[in-house]
Amino acid sequence: MLDTTYNVETPEGIDLRARAAGPVPRILAYAVDVFYRSLILAAIGLALLFAGVAGIGIWLVCAFLLEWFYPVFFEVLRRGQTPGKKAFGLMVVNDNLTPVSWGASFVRNLLRFADFMPFAYATGVISMALGRHFQRLGDLAAGTLVVYREEEKAPVALPDSTPLPPPQNLQQADQQALVSLLERHDDLSEARQRELANLLEPMTRKRDNEALAYLRSVGSWLLGGRG
Amino acid sequence: MQVKNLAVRARLRSPWESIDLGIALARRYWWQLFIVWLLPAATLLTLCYWLFPESPMLSGLFIWWLKPVFDRLPLFMISRALFGSPVSVGTALRHFFSPNRRDWFLWLTLRRLSPTRSFDMPITVLEQSGGKARSSRIGVLHRKHSGAATWLTLTLYHIEIFLLAALSMLAFLFIPEQYAEGIEWMPLLQGDTLWLEWLYNALYLLIMAAVAPFYIVSGFCLYIGRRIELEGWDIEIQFRDFLERQQRERRARRRETPGTASLILLCSLALGTMLSAPPPANAETVDTPQQGQERIDEILAGEDFHQMKEISGWRKKEVDEVKEKFPQWLIDFIEWLIDFIEWLFERSPEDTESDSDFEWGPEIAKILELLFWLGLIGGLGYFGWKHREAILNSLQWHSSPKEQQAPPETLFGLDVRQSSLPADVCAEVMRLWASGDKRASLGLLYRATLSHLIEDFAFYFGDHLTEGECAQLVRARQLETEEELRPVSPTLSHFVQELTANWQQLAYAHRPPAEAQVSTLCSQWQEEFGNDR
């Protein structure tokens, strides 16, 4: 089964799962960062206009600092998110899924130079497209990874149903599917929901609306409701 | 198409994740898709080279324009691969024309520049729908995913351009310096050398063929992701999986039963002969497996198996507090910067006199003024656009009739529909009062008043109003009557104020009015509303 998840098992035997982010959102996030950086540089440039040649010097220093340390600053102090990454819900983490450290962030950002070669991040793009977890060269060297940040799920309004105890033999994935059927009652069409409920006829011995109502009741029991 | 054969994990994905999945899937089948895209396109380009060697630009544009035609075969291949029946490159190439029959003209004209091309293509190629069916389908699919599909097209288009630039740069880096000095760059850059143009065409063709699998498969995965979301494929697969598992278990159990039964029989026989007494029945006996199953279900559904315990308490958590403060070097640097600027300013009078008579002040002021005006115009435009509906509405001077708001059914938790009132309100009020339920009694009177105000006088009481504010509305209409609304007499207004005050006293302060007061209110109510029924 092909998927883009990234799994790590801790020494305590706990499975951690993250969703690796691919080249397209990362490129767009980078474009947003470039936009912000240019804005800042333009503002600094305007402010330094009166300072003459010294102003140009200061501006160049600022440009240098922004180019190389803007990402480092945000990645380490702002939970792995530069403003562009934040806009796309991305974050940088170490490849054991711990928060990115100063050293790793420095390495991955200094090696942007390698990813840039020969022009316009061609190497980086190719490396991201071919790598298993969408890592560019800097990521591979620093042992980092860009993943999607887990968003808090907003509570969904559930249809009324009296909770009923589930049948036995339900594995976790089955339970999740039942809960999902309940939670997506607004997104799936009624006919499709009945069709899905009919699939389980050998277990429920019910059909159509009756089966759907029963599965919803089981789902709401699984979510913690008690009749 | 069998959903259960899906070669990728079905789960809910954000549009971006679907695109990522497309990248991963394209990587797996890249060679095949690359060849299938490249061969027809390269054939055509060679033909162009042979027929029109003089116009490389037009040939390149021609191939680029035909992209939707070349995209269809890889899409067909990846769809087959995704549902578990992959086709080989040779078979696919032999079917080059069959996926291209439908709607090819539209795709090459109107839709050629559509930013959601790869997302929409499966609807034509795989669902085989066109016309109205297609547009309504697109309407459903686009609702959440069109943004990401557009960005996908834009991003991959730029990647193509940048890769071409990168390849040229790479070639340039490999030219030895001695030669590089002798090359005349201008004619090359202006496109006067034919062989270079054709070389560029070939390079660009390779890049297009290399990027196309990612583009096509990402768009296709966006489409699949949307369908998983709309049709609950993940749920379907899980349900089927569950049923299959159950059947397997049942079959396994059935296979085991004869063996176990004979074993038990043997044991009990042996025991029976040894002890020469029947084995004691400890548990309730059941006759059939069906009953046994039911019994198991019953027990599992009981209290014992569904107890939940919530344990809460305070534990100390080990947290390294990272204090974010400005590092000392930054403070030092800023202080130095301030000193430096002050030093500059101290120096500046002599500078301006000695160096030049160019004045910085007015120039900066002009730029700032320009920026200010731009900002102001932009801001005004933005607000105008954002609130355009409100502005347009206010410009129409009530020319359109106000929206008819549905009268509320409950106010302050009281049911104010007239249908909920008893036939003779006053008698019911006095009866309730006499029975001692003063709150219900006065509540009924107040409720009946509100109900009549809403339905006979067309008052609109919003949810946000308090009782006092409702009374104020009544008084406001008494003082100043609008044309099309029924006027309110001073006595009615007075009655409403009085009743509201009494009801508030009772409802919130638990101070019931005297009985005489209630009967006065009742008779007033009868005068005001008694004839309306």
Interface residues (C-beta under 8 A of the other chain):
Chain A: M1 L2 D3 T4 R19 A20 A21 G22 P23 V24 P25 I27 L28 L46 L49 F50 A51 A54 L77 F88 G89 P118 F119 A120 Y121 A122 V125 A129 L130 F134 Y148 P165 P167 Q168 N169 L170 Q171 A173 D174 Q176 A177 S180 L181 R184 D187 L188 S189 R192 Q193 L196 L199 L200 P202 M203 G224 R226
Chain B: A7 V8 R9 R11 L12 S14 W16 E17 I19 D20 L21 I23 A24 L25 R27 R28 W151 L152 T155 L156 I159 F162 L163 A165 A166 L167 S168 M169 L170 L173 F214 S218 E229 L230 E231 G232 D234 I235 E236 Q238 F239 R240 D241 F242 L243 R245 Q246 E249 I296 D297 L300 A301 H306 M308 E324 I341 L344 W360 E363 I364 I367
